[in-house]
Amino acid sequence: MKYETVIGLEVHAELATASKMFCSCQVVDTTQAEPNISVCPVCAGMPGTLPVVNQQAVEYGIRVALALECAVQHTSIFARKNYFYPDLPKGYQISQFEFPLALNGCMIINTSEGEHTIRIRRVHLEEDAGKLTHVHNGKEDYSLVDLNRAGVALLEIVTEPDMHSIEDVRAYATNLRAIVRAVGVNSGDMEKGVLRFEANISIRPEGTTELGPRVEIKNLNSFRAMERGITYELARQAAVLDSGGMVDQETRGWNEEKQCTYVQRSKEDAHDYRYFTEPDLPPLVVDDAWIERVRAGLPELPAAMVTRFVSQYGITKIEATLLSTDADAARYFEECAAALHSAPARSAATWLLGEVFAWFNQSGETLSSIKVTPVMLAELIETAHSGLTNLNTAKAVLGEMLSSGKAAQAIIQERGLAQISDNSFISDMVRGVLAQYPNELASYRAGKEALSNWFFGQTMKAASGKANPTVLRAELEKQLKQK
């Protein structure tokens, strides 16, 4: 039987505030800091302590809600979500339930199937749990609890089940990561756990409308894990139904080592958490003036940036999309394009997305640590565009620039890499190569015209790669045809 895929995503974005959601403890990098160094009685859940809402976290939440075209609620209410787990010191999580920060947003995604709207059901504020480390040393098994992350401000963004393919999921997740980075509330660094995905997945026979039992996959901490986890789960559910079984509504985890999902627990409904209003926090009131002040301070969003880049710089939509997903890359590109004089602006995108990004993949460096400024890259591009160097030489010069931080002109002068465009010099060089290979020349003139490229390579080799390829090709074709 053929099935239709139905997917909704819940995304937890750690808000980049200096302190936690309900106390003044400093937010630390849990991948680097010593365990339990940023903990106080409030986030440790000690009796008698009182939470206080982090205003910056609320404002960050409003930023994301507006970027997703949500209706920010003038009054939202915090609630206690009750469950018991070792990394949740209070025995409950302060979250929002019936009255969230924002409702009813949307995101437009583009896939091979065309334009598609993903509805945003809700955006709400909550606190994070701590971190468990499970130890298996062969003699005994135990778990260690680190509360540095407990109480850190989270924004949960929940979609409707509007995604029907892995491509939809990838497009939505990529766009959302770009948005939270663009509005300055999250670094998007999934390796550090600041952005975590949970997928709600079901399948149903094609042509039907009733939703099947829903399986949630927890804590997918990379795009790769998310895509592989969903792919595996779709195949598992289809196999269950094809064998005559029923898919259980449950929560599953993703095992990266075994590349499969596994059962964690039966899927909870809202009543299982026994939500009730947080008695220690008043309603959160957000007035129109605050909302409009945040709206006025929003930067250009990725979708608008893509449209502008295509129109202003003449680059492709794919290039514009790649640049817009990273604020640093977009800024670098625009500064480089502005520094160009005769070369077209799109050449800045070509070099940045091509040679520079390839070097990042090989070296592990990033734009934040690059030694080549946008102006320096523009100067290199100009050398290739003006004919001072050919393309291959310019690429070699860029490699040295990225490693040493030297300017293009300095490297070209030091190594004598300036392109040779002198017609008489190139003419003599071509004449010498043709004289050196009389048999090959005779074969060419007898009809083996493919030898033209071989002669081009030999002449360029003789010129140590510095001959202007356009001038060289014209002169070579001219002399090859002479009898």
N, C-alpha and C positions, 0 to 999 in steps of 0.2 A: 504494500500500500504506500502511496505517496503522502507525505505529511507537510504541513505548513509550519514553519518555525515562528514562534512568538517569544520575544525577548524584551524585558525591561531591565534597566540598570539602576542600581543605587550606588552613588559615588560619595565617598567620604573624603572631603578635602580638609586637610589640616590648615587652619588659618595662621598666617605668618605674624602673629602678635608677639610682643615681647614677653607678656605674662600669660598665665593660663586663663581659662574661661571664667572661673569663679573665685580665684584667689590671686595673690600677687607673686606667686612663685615664677621664677624665670623659666621660659621655654628653652630647653637645651637639645642639642643634637643627640638623640638616643643611640645613634650608631657610633658616637665618639665619646660621650661623657661617661664618667663612672656611674654605676647604678645608684639610684636613690640619693642623689645629691641635691635634687631640686624638689623637695617634698615638705609640706607643712601640714598642720592639723586639719586644714580644710580639705585639701586634696587627698589626704590619708584617711578621711572619713571619721575623724575623732568625734565622739559625742559632744554636743553643745556648740559646735562650730557653725558659722553662718556663711553661706555663699554670697558673693557680690558680683553682679554681671559686668563683664569686660566690655566697655563702650566701644573700643576699637574693633572687637570681634563682631559686634552688632553692625557697625558701619561696613566692615568687610562683607558681611552677609548681604547687606543691602546692595553693595556694588555688584555682586554676582547675580543677585535676583534681578536687578535692572538690566544687566547685560543679557540675561536670558528672557527678557520681556515678561517677567512675572509681575503680578500685582502685589506690591509690598503691603502687608496688613498693618493698619494703624495700631491694632492691639494684638499681641501674641502672648501665649501663656506657656510657661515652663511646666513640665510634668516629670514625675518620677517613673522611670521604666525599671521595674523590679526584676532582677534576675541575679543569681548567685554564681560567682566565678572568682577564682583566686586573685585575678588582676583587677577586680572591681571592689575597691576597699570599702565603699559605703554599703554594698549589697544592692545598690540601685544606681542607675545612670540618670543624671539630669538631662532631659531632652525636651522636645516639643512634640505634641501628639495632635490633639484635635484642633489647636489653634497655632499653626506654624507661622514663621516669619513671612513667608510669601507663597503664593499659589498661582497656578495656571499660566505657566510660561511656555515657550516653544524655542526650538532651534531648527533651522533649515540646514539639511545636509545634502551634499551632492555625491552621488555614486554612479556607477556604470548604468544603473537603472533610471537615472535622472534625479531631479530635485525631489526631496522628501522631507516632510515636517515631523519632527519628534516632539511630542507634547511633554512638557515638564509638569508633573503633578504638584510637587511641593518643594520648597527649600526651607530647611529648618536648622536651628542651632542646637548643639549639644556638646557634651564633654567626652573626651577619649578615655579609654581604659588604659591600664598599665600594660606591661609587656612581660610575657612568660618565656623563660628559657628552660627547655626540657633537657635534662641530663641523663644519658644512658652510658654508664662507664663499665658495664659488664658485671659489676658486683651489686649495684643498687640503682634504682631509677628514682629521680626526684626532679622537682621543678623549682626554679628560682624566680622571684617576683621583683621586677624593677618598676617603681612608681614614678619615674621621671616623666613618663608620658601621661600618667593619670591626671585628668583634669584639663588637658590641652584642648583649646577651642577647635571644634570640628563644625564643618558645614556639610549637611547631608542633602544631596540633590537627587530627587527620585523622578524617574520618567514613567510615563504610561507605557504599556506593552506595545510599542509602535515599531519595534525593530524586527525585521524578518530575515536577516542574513548576517553572516559574520562581517560583510562589507559595511552594512548599516552600523553595526556595533563599533567597528574600527573608526568610521567617519565621525560618529557621535563622540566617542571617547577622545579622539584626537582634537576635535573642535573644542570640547569642554576644557581639556588641558590647556589649549591655547588661550581660552578666555580667562581662566583663573590666573594664568600667568600675566596676561595683558593688563588686567585690572589690579595687579600687584598684591594679590592676597595669598598666593601659593607659588612655590618654586617649581612645581610640577615634577620634582625629583622623585620618581617612583621607587628608586633603589633605597631611599631613606624612609619610605612608607608614608610620605606626606600626601599621597593620593592613592586611594584604594578603591577597587571596584568590587561590587557584588552583583552577580547576574541572576535574574529570575527567569527561568527557562521552562517553556512547555511546548508541546507539539500537538497538532490536531490534524485529522484527515483533511486533505485539500478539499475546498468547497464547503466546509463547515464553519460555523461562527462561534461555537461554544469553546471556551478556553479549557485546556486540559489541566490536570494536576500540575502544580507549580513546584519546581525544584530550585532552591537558591544555592549558588556556589559562593562561598565566603572568601574574602581577603585575597582577591586576585591582584597581585602587586606589580604586574607588568603587562604591557600590551600583549606580549607573547603568551604569558600564562592565561590571560583572559581569552584570547582567541583559541588556544589549544584546549582550555577547560570547557569552553562552550561547544567546540567541535566534538569533543569526546562525549559530552553529556547528550548532545542531540543524537549521536549514533547509539548511545546506550538506551535512551528512551525509545527510539524507533525499534531496537532489537527486542525490548520488553513487550511493546505492543504487537509486534509481528509474531511473537511466540504465544500470543493469547493472554499475556499478563496485564497487570495494571501498574502504572507508574505511581509510586508513593509520593505524597507531598512531604518533603523532607529538606533538611539543610545538609549540604555536602561540602567537603573541602577538596582542594586540588592538591594532588601529590605530584610535585614537579619531577621527582626522581623516577617514579613509576609511570608518569604521564597518564594519570587517570584520576577520576573523582572518587571519593569515599564517603560513606555515611558518617555524619557527625551526630545528628539528632533528628527527631521528627520535627517538621516545620511548625513553628509557633504561629498562632494568630495573636491579634492585638490583646485579646482578653487574657492570654497566658502571661502577659507581662504586668497585669494588674496596674495599668496606668492610673495615676491620680494626680491632681494639681500639686505642684511643689509648694508646700506651705511656707517655706522660708524665702520665697521670691515673689515680689509683686508682679502684676502684668507688665509686660514690656510694651511701652507706648512709643510709637514712631510717628511723628507728625509730618505734615506735608512739607514744611520748610526743611526738615532734615532730609527727606527723600529728594527734594529738588536740589539741595546743596550737593548731595552725593552724585546725583545725575549730572550736574554741571561739571563735576570734577572727573568724570569718566574719560579715559583715553580713547583714542580711535580703536574700535574693536576689530578683530581679525577679518571678519566678513567684509566690512567697509574698506579695510586696508587692501584686501585682494582686488576689489573693484578699482580702487584708486591706482594701485601699482600697474594694473593692466592698461588703464587709460593714460596715466602720466608717463610711464616709462616704456611702454610698448613690449613688455615681457609677457610670456604666456600665463594662462591661469594656473597651470601646474606650478610654474616657477613662483608666482605670486603667493600661492597657497603655502608652499614650502617655506618661504621667507616669513610669512605672516604668523606662522605657528611659533616663532621664536622672536620675542621682542628685541633681543640683542642682535640677531641676524638681520631683522628688518632695519634697525637703526644703522648697523654697519653698512648695509647695502645703500641706504639713502645717502649717507655721508660720502661713500665712495662714488656714487653716481653724480653727486653735486660737485665733486672734485675733478671730474672728467672735463676735458676741453673739446677735443675733436672726436673722440671715440663715442659711440652711441651708449646711452645709459644702460641698455639691456646687457652690454658686455660685462658690466659690474655683476649682474646676476649670474651670468654664465661662469665667470671666474670664481665667484664666491661659492655657488652651489656645486661647481665641478671640482676644480683643483684644490681650493681651500678646504672644502668639506671632506674631500678624499684624504687630505693630509691629517685632518682631525681624526678620522677613523683609524689611520695608521699609527698616529702618535699618541692618541688619548688626550690631546690638548683641546681647549675650548676657546670660544671667542673672548672669554673674560681674561685669558692668559696669553692670547696671541701677541707676537712681537711686531706684526705688520699692521700698521694703522690703516684706516680706510683711504687716507690720502696717499700713503705709500703704495697701496694696491692700485690706486688710480694711476699713479705715475708709471707703474709697470705696464698696465694695460695700454697706456699711451705709447709706450716704446714699441709694442707689437703693432698697434694701429697705424703708427706713423711710418713703420718700416725700419726703425732703428734696429729692431731684432725681429727674427721670425718667430713663429708660434712655439716651436720646440725649444728654441733658446729661451724664450720668455718663461716657459714652464720650468726650465732648469733654474733660471734666475729666481723664480718664486720659491722653489724648494730651499735655496740657500737663504733667501730673505726670511722665510719662516723659521729656519734653524738659527740664524745669526742675528736677525733684526737689522741687517744692513739695508741701505736704500738700493733700489734697482740700478740707478745710474752708477753708483760706486762699484757695484759688482761687475757691471758691464765693462767699465773702464779698467778695473783691476785685472780682469780675465780676458780682455780683448775680445768681447763677444758681440761687438757692434756688427750689424748685418751689412754685407757687402752688396751695394746696388749699382756700382760703377759698371756701365755697359761694356766698355772696352776690356776691363779686367775679366768680367764674366765671359765675354766673347773669346778671349784668349784661352781661358780655362776650358771651355767647351771644346774648342778646336784641339787642345792638347789631349783631352780624353778620347775624342773620336780618332785621333791619330794613334792612340795607344791600343785601340781595339779594332783593327781593320776588318777582322773576320766577322765580328758582331755587327759592324757597320754595314758590311756587304749583305748579311742576313736580313738586317732591317730593310735595306733598300730592295731586297728580293721579296719582301712581303711580310716579314715577321715584325709587324708594327708594335707588338707588345714590348719589344726591346726598348722602346722609347722610355718607359719607366725605369728600366735597368740603367740606361745611360744617365737618366736624371739622378738616380741614386749614386752612381759612380762620381758624377760631377759634384754633387753636394758633399760627398765624402772627401773629395779632393779639396773642397773649400772649407773643410772642418765644420760643416753644417751652418756656415755663416752667410751663404749666398742667399740673396733675395729670391725666394722660390718663384715669384711671378716673373721677374726679369729672366731668371735662369730658364724657366720653361719656355718662354717666348724665343730666347736665343737658341736653345737646343732644337726646337721644332724648325727654326729657320735653317740651321746648319745641316740638320738631318736630311732636309729636302734638297740641299744643294748637291749637284753632281760634280 
